[in-house]
Amino acid sequence: ALDYRAKRCGEAKPQNAPILYMHGAFGKRLKPDDRVKQLFDKQRATLSLGYIGLYEVASVFYGGEWEKNKEAKDFTLEIMKHMKQCVDKWTSEGDYWYSIYSTPSESLTDRFCRMDTEKFGMVENVTDKEYYTNSYHYDVRKNPTPFEKLDFEKDYPYYASGGFIHYCEYPVLKQNPKALEAVWDFAYDKVGYLGTNTPIDRCYSCGFEGEFEPTKKGFKCPECGNRDPKSCDVVKRTCGYLGNPQARPMIKGRHKEIVARVKHLK
């Protein structure tokens, strides 16, 4: 599938994306009829293999509370090492640079879980949640401290040069910015990319600022019940990026995952 994508991109004409191919964004200025593939040759292009659900895989073998089980974690790291060996082998044999991507899987978290539910039914800590956990992330339903969460996750990104993210969930921290600084200081030499999730929702009808309450159809103001995207602003980290689920609703599985998240600081 990755090779097919690279082949299709290589068949593009420079005029399909002139800024990229004709005006130097890719480091070389091509003529309208030049071959685009020459810009991808000699491992100048990367192809990333995404994955999702490492938590669920270990849950099948070690139960849903496996995060503090060294044997279980070693098992998940062996999976990562194996995938990394595969992409390294493909790189050595081909003309592209392959990598592992700890993908946020915005829609796949729902789709793969639905497909497995149809095939295997409700499996505890796997399909019964109606979503799959992103990449290597700690189970969102649990509440380790930010330090415990980051210490657990720090071993996985070494195998994912295609991209990754860590994030921690917080309450409003305006009254205690030192708490956030403590996490940053702890994370500085341990992880490569850290996101901070803290409530910044706002209702323009009643003036509420804080965190909106989750419902089956999105989020609502806890003060006045407002859910109109024209008069409120709701910001949630879908995973890798911030989005507004009132203006652009998320799929069911991703909404379920966001609602299941707990705070890592009281």
QUICOR-V257166 format. One record per pair of residues at least 4 apart in sequence whose ideal C-beta (glycine too) atoms are under 7 Angstrom apart, sorted by the first residue. I is the first residue (numbers start at 0). J is the second residue. D is the distance in whole Angstrom. If there is no record, write none. Layout:
i->{I/I}
j->{J/J}
d->{D/D}
This chain:
i->{0/1/1/1/1/2/3/4/5/5/5/5/5/6/8/9/9/9/11/11/11/12/13/13/13/13/13/13/13/13/14/16/17/17/18/18/19/19/20/20/20/21/21/22/23/25/27/29/29/36/38/39/39/39/40/41/42/42/42/44/44/45/45/45/46/46/47/47/47/47/48/48/48/48/48/49/49/49/50/50/50/50/51/51/51/51/51/51/51/51/52/52/52/53/53/53/53/53/54/54/54/54/55/55/55/55/56/56/57/57/57/57/57/58/58/58/58/58/59/60/61/61/61/63/63/65/66/66/66/68/69/70/71/72/73/74/75/76/76/77/78/79/79/79/80/80/81/82/82/82/83/83/83/84/85/86/86/86/86/87/88/89/89/90/90/98/98/99/99/99/99/100/100/100/101/101/101/101/101/101/102/103/103/103/103/104/104/105/105/105/106/106/107/108/108/108/108/108/108/108/109/109/109/109/109/109/110/111/111/112/112/112/112/112/112/113/114/115/115/116/116/116/119/121/121/122/122/123/128/129/129/129/130/130/130/130/132/132/132/133/134/135/135/136/137/137/137/137/137/139/139/139/140/140/141/142/142/142/143/143/143/144/144/145/145/145/145/145/146/146/147/148/148/148/149/149/149/149/149/149/152/153/153/155/156/156/159/163/164/164/164/165/165/165/165/166/166/166/166/166/167/167/167/167/168/168/168/168/168/169/169/169/169/169/169/170/170/170/171/171/171/172/172/172/172/176/177/178/179/179/180/181/182/183/185/186/186/194/196/198/198/199/200/200/200/200/200/200/201/201/201/202/202/202/202/202/202/202/203/203/204/204/204/205/205/205/205/207/207/207/211/211/211/211/211/212/212/212/213/213/214/214/217/217/217/217/218/218/218/218/219/219/219/220/220/220/225/225/226/226/227/228/228/231/232/233/233/233/234/234/235/235/235/236/237/237/237/242/243/244/244/249/249/250/251/252/253/254/255}
j->{4/5/46/48/97/6/7/8/9/39/44/46/95/10/39/35/36/39/15/16/35/35/17/20/21/29/30/31/33/35/31/20/21/22/22/24/24/25/25/29/35/28/29/28/28/38/38/33/35/40/43/43/44/95/94/94/94/95/96/95/96/96/98/161/95/97/98/100/161/162/82/86/97/99/100/100/102/104/82/99/102/134/102/104/107/108/111/131/133/134/56/131/132/57/75/78/134/135/58/132/136/138/59/125/131/132/75/78/61/65/71/74/75/62/63/65/124/125/125/74/65/68/71/123/124/71/137/138/151/72/73/74/75/76/77/78/79/80/154/81/82/83/155/158/84/158/85/86/99/158/87/99/158/88/89/90/97/98/99/91/92/93/97/96/97/160/161/158/159/160/161/159/161/162/134/135/156/159/162/163/134/133/237/238/239/108/133/237/238/253/110/250/111/112/130/131/133/252/253/256/113/130/250/251/252/253/114/115/131/116/126/129/130/131/252/117/118/119/126/120/121/126/126/126/127/126/127/127/255/251/252/255/252/253/255/256/136/138/139/238/163/152/155/152/141/143/148/151/152/256/259/260/259/261/261/261/262/263/147/148/263/148/263/149/167/182/263/264/150/185/151/152/167/263/153/165/185/186/189/190/165/189/190/159/163/191/163/192/192/194/239/190/192/193/194/193/194/195/196/236/182/195/196/263/196/260/261/262/263/195/196/197/262/263/264/198/262/264/197/198/209/176/178/179/197/180/181/264/183/195/184/185/186/187/189/190/193/236/236/209/210/234/209/210/211/232/233/234/208/231/232/206/207/220/222/223/225/231/230/231/223/225/230/220/222/223/225/220/221/222/218/219/220/221/233/218/219/221/218/258/218/219/226/244/245/248/226/233/244/245/224/225/226/224/225/231/230/231/231/245/231/245/246/245/243/243/244/245/241/243/242/244/257/241/242/249/253/247/247/248/249/253/254/254/255/256/257/258/259}
d->{7/7/4/7/7/6/6/6/6/7/6/6/6/7/7/6/3/6/5/7/5/7/7/4/5/4/7/6/6/6/5/6/4/6/5/5/5/5/6/5/6/6/6/7/5/5/6/4/7/6/7/6/4/7/6/7/7/6/5/5/7/5/6/7/5/5/5/4/4/7/7/6/7/6/6/4/3/7/7/7/7/6/6/4/6/6/7/5/6/6/6/4/6/7/5/7/6/5/6/4/7/5/7/5/6/6/7/7/5/5/5/6/5/6/5/6/4/6/6/7/4/6/4/7/3/4/6/7/6/7/6/7/7/6/6/7/7/6/6/6/7/6/6/4/6/6/7/7/5/7/6/6/4/6/7/6/4/6/6/7/6/6/4/5/5/5/4/6/5/7/6/6/3/5/4/6/7/4/6/4/6/5/7/3/4/5/6/6/7/6/6/6/5/7/5/5/7/5/6/6/6/6/5/6/3/6/6/6/6/6/6/6/6/5/6/7/7/5/5/7/7/4/7/6/5/5/6/6/7/7/6/5/4/7/5/4/5/6/7/5/7/6/4/7/7/6/5/6/6/6/5/5/5/7/7/4/7/6/4/5/7/7/6/6/4/4/5/6/6/5/6/6/6/6/6/6/7/5/6/6/5/5/5/7/4/6/5/6/5/6/5/5/7/5/7/7/4/7/6/6/6/7/7/5/5/5/7/5/5/7/6/4/6/7/5/7/6/7/6/6/6/6/6/5/6/6/6/6/6/7/6/6/6/6/7/5/5/6/5/5/4/5/6/6/4/7/5/6/5/7/5/7/4/4/7/6/5/5/5/6/6/5/5/7/5/4/7/5/7/4/4/6/6/7/5/6/6/5/6/4/7/6/6/6/6/6/7/5/6/6/5/7/4/6/4/6/6/5/7/7/6/4/5/6/7/6/6/5/5/6/6/6/6/5/5/7/6/6/6/6/5/4/5/7/6/6/6/6/6}
